[in-house]
Amino acid sequence: MLDRLYLPVLALAAVAAVAFASIWPQGLGDRSPAPFGSVPVQRTPAMQAAMQREALAAQRRTNQQRAALHDMQSQALAPSQ
């Protein structure tokens, strides 16, 4: 391809990519600039509540596992007769 055609097309593609990236929704992260995008999924009240429930459930499981491990260790050191 001739450089006279290739380089302007390449420059136009680069400008288009930058323009497209500036308006494309940012996924689960922060919101896009004003007229574009919507409230991020992770910032909705329902998702916040679900994330908190998941964190509390994981914390409960961890505490239960630690308690079970502590019981097993205490029985191994001083078995009940």
C-alpha positions as CSV (number, residue, x, y, z in Angstrom):
1,M,0.0,0.0,0.0
2,L,1.3,3.5,-0.8
3,D,2.5,5.6,2.1
4,R,0.3,8.4,0.9
5,L,-2.8,6.3,1.7
6,Y,-1.5,4.2,4.5
7,L,-0.3,6.9,6.9
8,P,-3.4,9.1,6.8
9,V,-5.6,6.1,7.3
10,L,-3.4,5.0,10.2
11,A,-3.6,8.5,11.8
12,L,-7.4,8.6,11.3
13,A,-7.7,5.1,12.9
14,A,-5.6,6.3,15.9
15,V,-7.7,9.4,16.4
16,A,-10.9,7.3,16.1
17,A,-9.6,4.8,18.7
18,V,-8.8,7.6,21.2
19,A,-12.2,9.2,20.6
20,F,-14.0,5.8,21.0
21,A,-12.1,5.0,24.2
22,S,-13.1,8.4,25.7
23,I,-16.8,7.7,25.3
24,W,-17.0,3.9,25.8
25,P,-18.6,2.8,29.1
26,Q,-16.0,2.0,31.7
27,G,-17.4,-1.4,32.7
28,L,-17.7,-2.1,36.4
29,G,-15.3,0.8,37.3
30,D,-16.1,4.5,37.4
31,R,-18.7,6.1,35.3
32,S,-18.0,7.5,31.8
33,P,-18.1,11.2,31.1
34,A,-21.4,13.0,31.5
35,P,-23.6,12.1,28.5
36,F,-22.3,8.6,28.3
37,G,-22.5,5.5,30.4
38,S,-24.6,4.7,33.4
39,V,-24.2,4.0,37.1
40,P,-21.6,1.3,37.5
41,V,-23.0,-2.1,38.4
42,Q,-21.0,-2.4,41.6
43,R,-22.4,0.9,42.9
44,T,-26.0,0.0,42.8
45,P,-27.7,-0.6,46.2
46,A,-28.6,-4.2,45.3
47,M,-25.1,-5.1,44.3
48,Q,-23.7,-3.4,47.4
49,A,-26.0,-5.4,49.6
50,A,-25.1,-8.6,47.7
51,M,-21.4,-7.9,48.1
52,Q,-21.8,-7.2,51.8
53,R,-23.8,-10.5,52.3
54,E,-21.0,-12.4,50.4
55,A,-18.3,-10.8,52.6
56,L,-20.2,-11.6,55.8
57,A,-20.8,-15.2,54.7
58,A,-17.1,-15.6,53.9
59,Q,-16.1,-14.2,57.3
60,R,-18.5,-16.6,59.0
61,R,-17.1,-19.6,57.1
62,T,-13.6,-18.5,58.0
63,N,-14.5,-18.3,61.7
64,Q,-16.2,-21.7,61.6
65,Q,-13.1,-23.2,60.0
66,R,-10.8,-21.6,62.6
67,A,-13.1,-22.9,65.4
68,A,-13.1,-26.4,64.0
69,L,-9.3,-26.4,63.6
70,H,-8.9,-25.1,67.2
71,D,-11.2,-27.9,68.4
72,M,-9.2,-30.5,66.5
73,Q,-6.0,-29.2,67.8
74,S,-7.2,-29.1,71.4
75,Q,-8.5,-32.7,71.1
76,A,-5.2,-33.8,69.7
77,L,-3.2,-32.3,72.6
78,A,-5.6,-33.3,75.3
79,P,-7.9,-36.1,74.1
80,S,-11.0,-36.7,76.3
81,Q,-11.2,-40.2,77.8
